[in-house]
Amino acid sequence: MTRSIQHAGCGRQLGALSCLLLLWLSSAWALPLWQQELQRLRVGLNLFPAVLGAQEQLSAQRNADGVLEIVIVYRSTDKAAQQAVASLEALSQVQGHPLRVSVLPIDQLEPDREPDREPPLAAIFVASSGLEPDLLRRLSERHQVLVFSPFEGDVSAGAVAGIHVADRILPSINLAQARRAGLSFQPFFLRVAHHAE
């Protein structure tokens, strides 16, 4: 009798654990948009160094100090941008080239602004979703650099590169926009990347 009582107690605990697991799994599949964007940002931060390093003329994009200048841009809040800075600063270099990472509100890097004493940039990492397609295109063309956005639709809209999420996660490239920005990528990268149009 005590065995069946213990067995019933284990069954209830297992049932409760199963219910909690199902609740957690169902909430993981029904993530709010902002959580999906945060996940895309994290995945993008993992893929960004490989995309940056896949450029054929990366060493030509160093500044006078031999550093690759990476600017992380944001529109309304810099919370995601600060997360991106921490992630990229921990990386410290790409293909043996040291990185210098800074954060700017997008309006300070707007393509229509007159350049002050802007240092040459190696890349612009977008940390805010919803930037206008025309703005994404003009940034890469004016600065002649990789504009990387991990947010859905941005590569097709005008960013040079980002991520593609399907049955697996791949880097995504907009070859037409890369050409307009004067960028070329190594053949192995072009073979594995998703090509956005």
Sequence and secondary structure as in RCSB ss.txt:
>XXXX:A:sequence
MTRSIQHAGCGRQLGALSCLLLLWLSSAWALPLWQQELQRLRVGLNLFPAVLGAQEQLSAQRNADGVLEIVIVYR
STDKAAQQAVASLEALSQVQGHPLRVSVLPIDQLEPDREPDREPPLAAIFVASSGLEPDLLRRLSERHQVLVFSP
FEGDVSAGAVAGIHVADRILPSINLAQARRAGLSFQPFFLRVAHHAE
>XXXX:A:secstr
 HHHHHHHHHHHHHHHHHHHHHHHHHHHHS  HHHHHHHHHHHHHHHHHHHHHTBTTGGGG  TTS EEEEEEES
S SHHHHHHHHHHHHH EETTEEEEEEEEEGGGS TTS   S    SEEEE SS   HHHHHHHHHHHTSEEEE 
STTHHHHT SEEEEESSSEEEEE HHHHHHTT  B HHHHHHSEE  
